[in-house]
Amino acid sequence: MAALPSSLTVAVVGSGAMGQGIAQVAAQAGHPVLLLDAREGAAEAAVRSVAQALDGLVAKGKKTQAERDAVVVRLTPVASLSDLAPAGLVVEAIVEDLDAKRRLFTELETLVGPDAILATNTSSISVTAIAAPLKRPERLAGLHFFNPAPLMALVEVVSGLATGPAVLDTLVDTAAAWGKSPVRCRSTPGFIVNRVARPFYAEGLRLLQEQAAAPATIDAVMREAGGFRMGPFELMDLIGHDVNFAVTRSVHAAYFGDPRFQPSLIQQELVEAGRLGRKTGRGFYDHAADAARPAPAEAPAGPKPHRVVVGGDLGAASALPDLLRAAGIAVEETDGDGLLVVDGVTLALTDGRTATQRAAGDGRRPLVLFDLALDYAKASRVALAPADGTPAEAVATAAGLFQTLGKAVSVIDDAPGLIVMRTVAMLANEAADAVMQGVATAGDVDIAMTRGVNYPLGPLAWAGRIGIGAVLGVLDALARTYGEDRYRASALLRRKHSGGTGFHG
């Protein structure tokens, strides 16, 4: 099945930010676009807004005046549903309310032609439920864009229980023809992105609740070590806590209270206080024009090591010996359990246990754990967690090692799994469960997370880089520490580990 021809008329119902963006995308792809909104004058205002956005692109030299004019002339505001009869594709982008969407599509299917495709941009409502009252539910699917639609590459093409395969194929091909990166998924709560991304916020919120570190420190570590464009707290402030909290509650309820998706009391309190983030000027951060952003915790300069003993395979931190040598530090490599020893201080990559648990179990003191980094050569910050009772001098020695490599060091409380490692492990775990349950393929999950929310690496690809066995070890350690089903490891992760296979061949 090929993409819809550009001569075919596309209709968009709802001219808010998302509907307006979808209309612009379709018009830029050459389609005549009909734009309808129940609010008087809203569709006309949306067309003017698109024109202004394109004016900006012309001013920057990213579009010609002729290209701008061609897009604008394809956008036609209309006054009633009956005006949408010529459309071969209707995309709904109205309020997230099941009854409202059902009423709209029930009326639309009597107006458009028999071959017209109906699509909902819902981000949280079951496509199966929306299509249920239709006489021909097979022609309705989800076409979930991400905001802002003209800029964000990802489109989730969502199949309801009755959606026809040809409809899905056409929408996938059409989204690709529109310059997007489409992924297929089944209609389950949160689809791909809003489901798999929950741990990104949840683990940050739990670390804050347990006083492991302040928001500014957690955000800095996730950006500067994890490679994420934004940390969880600044991203929640950007999204809006009312929106983020509502999505979390919706997914939690839809999965019948699964503790993996448990909402945070801290975020609930922000919503109750009206501190919704940037939109209200205050969330985890003060967004007033003259407000200073809190600085992340940063360890004072420690001594430069002259010799480091590397015992065994460092796993995901295997780049460190060469980096140490490049920094002029003598490195002695021996057999061992994946440890670094500097002036009597033992350092190890987190395995999900606290440093205190590990020191008690292994008898190694003083012990300081360090966090995962996406790329230790490029990371500009590393988080450390010392075991309880570790002398300040030992912490300074550990900090000095990473500072010698040009990294800022944030010393946090002894949190199991630290910050980046536990978050990535939980993201990979949720992604694996989505694959196991047939929500999407491993490839589409990783595409969705890199192109929909700009993760530096797909969570399943990242699990492969860390080692699935290491990810399982972190999850199992977290489960033992907390005694919660929240950290239960996916059966598919265990199977992949047992079989010695990965998610991408």
N, C-alpha and C positions, 0 to 999 in steps of 0.2 A: 504494500500500500504506500503510495507516494504522499508527499505533503500536499496540503490544500493549495490550489493555484492562487497566485497573487491577485488574480482578477476577482476571486470570490469575496463577497462582502462578509466582514466580521462585525458582530455587534458586541458591545460591552455594556452591561447593566450595572450601574454604580460608578460615579465619577469622582470618588474620593481619591486619595493618593495612589492606592493600588489600581483602581479602575482606570484612572487617568494614565498611569504608567503602562498598563497593558494595552490601552488604546494607542499610545505612542509607539510601542513596540510593533504592533500589527501594522500601523500606518507606515512606519519606516521600512517594513518588509514589502510594501507595495499594495496592501489591501485597502479598499474603501472601508471606512470604519463608521458605524453608527453608534453614537454614545447617548445613553439614556440615564436619567437620574430622576427620582421622585421629587426631589427638591427643586423648586422653580428657579431657573437660571443657573443651576449648578453645572449642567453639562456644557453650557456656553462658557462658563467661567473656567472649566477644565480645559477647553480648547485654547482659550487665551493663555492659560498657564503653560500648556505644552508649547505654544508659539514663543512665549518668553524664554522657556528653557532652551529651545532651539536657537533663539537669538543669541543666547550666551555662547552656544557652541560655534555659531558663525563668527562671533567676535573673537573667539580663541583660535579660529582657523581650522576647527575640527569638522565643520560642515560648510558647504557653499550656500549662498543665498538661494540658489535654484533648488538645492536639496531640501532646504528648510521649507520653502514655499510648497514643494511637492508633497511633503508630509502634511502640512497644515491643511491643504486643500482636500486631502483625503478624509479629514475628520469632520463628521456632520452630526451636530446635536439634533436629537429628535425628541418629540413630546410624549409619545405613548408607545406601549408595547406593540400595538398593531403596526407601527412604523418599522419594526424589526423583521417583518415577514420575509424580506428578500435575503436575510442572512443565512449563510451556510455553516457558520459557527457562531454560537452565542456564548460569551464568557460572563458569568455572574460574579460580581465583586461587591455584594451588598453586605449588610450587617450580619454578624455571625449568630444567626438565629435559625434553628432548624425549620420551624413553621413558616417563617418568612421565605426561606429558600424553596421549600416545597410548594408554596402558593405560586411563587414566581415561575418555576419550571412547569407546574401543572398547566398554567395558562400559556406559557411559551410553546409547549408542544402542540397546542392547537393552532398556533399562528404560523410557525415556520414550516418549511417544506419537509417532506418525509425523509430526506437524506441529510438534513441539517444535524450537526453535532452540538450537543449541549454540554457545557463545561462549567464546573464550579471552582472558584479560587479559594474555597474554604481551607483554612489551616488547621482546623481542629474538629470539624463535624464529620461524621461518617458519611462517605459518599454513598454507601449502600442505603443508609437511612434517607438521604435526600432523594434518591431515585425511586424509593419504594412505591410512592403513590402514582408514578407515571405509567401510562399505558405501554410505553416502550422504554423501560429503564435501561435497556442495553445500549442506548445511544448517549447516555450521560456518564461522564468521567470527571475526575478531578484534574485541574490544570493549575497547580499551585505555584505561583510566582513568588519571588522574594523582593522585599522592598529595599531600594527603589527598583522597580521592574526594568527600566531602561538600562540600568547599570549592572544589576546582579545577574550572573550567568545561569544560575540553577533554575530549573523548572521540574517539579515533581509531577509526573503523570500518574494519576492514582486510579486504580481499578476498583470499582465496587463489585459486589457479588454478581450483579447481572451485566456488567459492562462488556460489550462485545469486543473481541480481540482486534477486529478491523478498526474500530474506533480508537483503541489505544495506539495501534500502529500509526494511524493517521496523525494523532496528536503528537506522538514522539517525533515523527518526521517533520511535522509543521513547526514544532518548537525548535528543532535543529535548523530548519530553513530560516527561522527568525533570528538566528545567531545565538541561540541559547544552548545550554548543556542539559538535555532532558535525561531524567532517570525514571525508571518504572518502579512503582511500589504498590502494595496492596493497601486497601483502606483499613488501617488499624490506627488506634489512637496515637496522634502525633506524627503519623506517616514515618518518614525517615528522620528528618532533621530535628523536629521538635521532640522526638522521642530520644534519639541518640545523644542529643546535646544536653539533656537534663543533668547528667553528672558534672558537667562543666560548671554549672551554677551551684549544684547541691554540695559538691565537695568543698568549694570555696566557703560557702555559708557554714558548713559544719566546722571547718578549720577556724573560722571566726568565732563561732559559738564556743569552741573549746579553748579559745584564747591562744591558739598556736601562733598567730601573727595578726597584724592589723591589715585592713583592706589594701592600703597602699603597698605594703610589702608583698602580699599575696599577688596582687596585680603585677607588680614589677617582676617577680619571679616567673610568673606565667608568660610574660612578654619576653623578658630578656634571657631566660633559660629555656622556656618551653617553645618559644618562637611564635606564640599566638599574637595576633594584632592588638588585641585588648585583653586585659584580665577580666575575671568574672564580675567584679564589682563595678568597674567602669562600664562594662558592657550592659549590666543590668540597669545602671543609671541611664544609659543611652536608650535602651529599649523602653524603659518605664516599668517601675515595680508593679504597678497595677496590671499591666499586660503580662509581664513575666510570671507573676504570682498566679494570675488567672490560668495561664497555660499549664503551669505546674499542677495546680489543683485539678484542672480538667483531666490531665493525663493520669494523675494519681487516682481520681475517681473512676476513670474509664478502665483502669487496670485493677479495679476492685480493692483499692487500698494497698497495692504492692509497696512495701517499704522502700524499694529503690527510688520511687518517685515522691517520697514524703516531702511535703512543703516545709518551709523553714519558718519558725516562730519569729526569727529576726526580720525576715522580709515581710511577714504579716504585720509586724509592729510598724514598719516603715509605711506600709499602705494605710494602716489605721491613722497614722500621724499626718498623712497627706504628703509625705516626703517621697515623691514618685520618681525622683531623679532629675534629669536636665529640664524636663517639661515644667517642673515646679520650682526649679532652682536649688533643690536640696534632695539628696538621697544619701548614699554612703559618703558622698563628697558634697562640699559646698560649691555650687556652680555660679555664684555671683561673680560679676565681671572682675571685681577686685580681690576675689578669694584666692589664697595661695593653696596649691595642692600639697597635701602632706607628703613628706619625703619617706621613702621606704627605709626600713632598718638597715644600717650598714655598719659592719664590723670595723673597728679601728685597724690600722695597719699592723699586721703581724710580721714575725721574722721570716726572712727568705730562707727556705731550706737549701741545703747544699747537697744532700743525698737523700734519695727516697728508695725504699725497698718495695718492690711490687711483687706480691705473692699470688701467683695464679692468674686465672682469666678474670678480667674486670667486667666482662659482659658488655652491657650497653655503654660502659665507660672505657672501653678498650683503647680509645684514642688518647687517653691521658699520658701513658708513658712517652709516646713520641712528642707530645706537647711539652712535657717536662724537659725532655732532652733539648728541644728547640729553645727552651728558656734558659739553657745553661746549667741544668741541674743533673747531677750524676744519678743514674737510675740503675739499680741492681734488680734483675728479675729472677725470682725463685719459684718453686712450687708453693701452692697455698690455696686459700679459699677465696681469692678475689679481694685482697686487702692491700692497702697502702700503709706503710709505716714510716713516720717522719719523726725523728728525735724521740722515739718511744711512744708516740701517739699513733693509734690505729685509726685509719679512715676507711670507710666502706660505703659503697652505693647502697641506698636503702633497699631492703627486700620486703618491706611491708611491716616488719616489726618496729617497735620503738627502739631507740638506741639503748634505753635502759633495759628492756627485755633482752636485747641481743648481748649486751655486756654481761648480764647475769647468766645467760645461757652458755655463752662461749668463754667466759672468764677473761675477756680482753678489756683491759682498762689502762689508760683512759681511751674511750671510744667516741668518735664523732662520725655521724652519718652524713653523706651528701646526697643531693637530689639528682634526679634525672635531668639531662639537658637534651634538646633536640640535636644539637651539634656542639660538642664541647669546644671545638676550635672557634666557633663563631659566637657562642654564648657570652654575653657580657656580665652575667650575674649567676651566682650559684647559691642555693640555700643549704645551710648546715644545721644539724640538730645534735647537740651533745647529750650523752647519757647523763642522768641525774648524778650530781656529785662530781662531774668532771671539772678539774681546776681551770681557772680562767686562762692560765698559761697554755694549757693543752688546746683550748679553743682557739687561742691566738695562733698557735702553731698550725692548726688545721686551716685557719683563715689565710695565713701567710702563704700556704702552698697555692691556693687558688688565686690569691692576689698577685703572686709572682707570674701567673699565667695571664694577667691583665683583667681578671674578673672582679667585679664588686661582690662582696659576700654579705648575705643576710643570714644572721643566726636567728633561728626560730625556736619555739618550744619543742619538746620532744614529741612530735606528732607522728603517729604511725604512717609510713608511706610518704612522708613529707608532703610536698605540694604538687609538683608536676607529675611524679610517678603515680601517685594514687589517683589523680585525675585522669591521666592517660589510661591507666589500667581499667578504670570504671567506664570510660568511653569505649574502649575496646570490648569490654564485657557486654555492654548494652548493644553494641554493633553486632557482636557475634550472636546474641539472642535474636536480633532482628533477622539475621540471615537464616538462623535455624528455624524460625517460625514462618519463613517464606514471605516476609515483608518485602525484601529486595535482595538482589545479589550482592556479594561482597564488593564487586567492582562498583556497583551503583551506590552502595553505602559510602564508600570512600570518596567517590565523585561528589556526592551530595554534601558531605561534610567539608570538603576543601573548597567547593565552588558556591555552596549555599551560605556557609558561615565562616569561610576563609581560614579553616584550620590549616596549619602548616604542612600537615601530613594526614592522610586518612587514618582513622583509628585502627583499622585492621592491618594496614600497611605498617603502621607504627608498632603494633604488637609483634609483627614479623621481625622488625628491626631489633626490638628489645629481646625477643625470644618468647614464644608463647609459654614456655615453662616458667620463665621469670615473671610474666604477667600473672600466671596462675598462682605462683608463690606469693606475690603481693596480695592478691585477692584473698587467698586462704588465710594469710596472716592477719589481714584486716578483719576477716570474719571471726577469727579466734579472739582477737583483741576486743572487738565490740560485742561479740555474741549476737549478731544481728543477721537476719536473712537478707538485709540490704546488700551485703557484700558476697552473696553466694555466686560462685563462678558458673558461667554458662556451660552447659553440657557439651556444646559444640567446641568451646575452647579446650575442654578436657579431651574430647575425641581427636581434635587436630594435634594436640600434644602427644597423645598416645600413638597416633599413627605416623607422627613425624612429618606431617604435611602442614602447609600454610594455607592462607586464604586466597593467595594469588599465584598458586602453582609452585 
